[in-house]
Amino acid sequence: MNLVFLFGNQQAMKQHLNTIILSLAIIIGVWILASNYRNRNRSNDLIMVTGSASKDFTSDLISWTAEFSASGKEMQLASAQLKESQSKVSAFLLGKGISEKEIVFSAIAVEKEEVWVSDGNDRGHYEFKGYLLKQGVTIQSREVSKVERVSREITDLIFQGLQITSNQPEYYYTQLADLKIEMVAAATADAKVRAQQIAENSGADLGHLRYASMGVFQITAQNSSDDYEWGGSFNTSSREKTASIVMRLQFGID
């Protein structure tokens, strides 16, 4: 009688223990599934921000060109006139303090000049007028102010009988690569500050950087209304410039 009771009691305890173990397994399994689901959703949460940076700078390289010409009925005469004009241009530039190694003359372009002569009744023919010879001179220099002044004064040679025109100088910056790296860092830092603020306002912690891309790098004239272009504008007509850049970043949320 006692043996039967003892055996039955052991069976009941064993069943009770199995029930407890099964219940704990179910609870732990549900907790794991819920945690994985929650973490999976959290891993898909992203903060997407845009950071920007801009900086004013002064060009340190100038490129300027001018063109002079000579004409004549005979090629030999036109060539002699052009050679004389070249000598005057060279002397003028050297006299203004431009280094000889900075003065580059282009090849001579030759054109035949013809005029239409009407014979009446909508008839006519082209008549040879002479030869037109053109030559350009280019100066690239780090002495920006000096070359700017020369570009304005070169037309004084007109009073010496030269046919010469001065083009608008172009301005460049030789440290552009370093400037771009500096601005990428500044725009990235700006974007991260924005992301941290968004995360804090949302009651979350900012996670690791997931993705980053650089937007358009623009160079415009300072205090101008230059239009921003999709492929990036690159102003060369102004000595004083402004560079700007945009960075797009994606962060996870912890």
Secondary structure, 3 states (H helix, E strand, C coil): CHHHHHHHHHHHHHHHHHHHHHHHHHHHHHHHHHHHHHHHHHHCCEEEEEEEEEEEEECCEEEEEEEEEEEECCHHHHHHHHHHHHHHHHHHHHHCCCCHHHEEECCCEEEEEEEEEEEECCEEEEEEEEEEEEEEEEEEECCHHHHHHHHHHHHHHHHHCCEEEECCCEEECCCHHHHHHHHHHHHHHHHHHHHHHHHHHCCCCEEEEEEEEECCCEEEECCCCCCCCCCCCECCCCCEEEEEEEEEEEEEEC
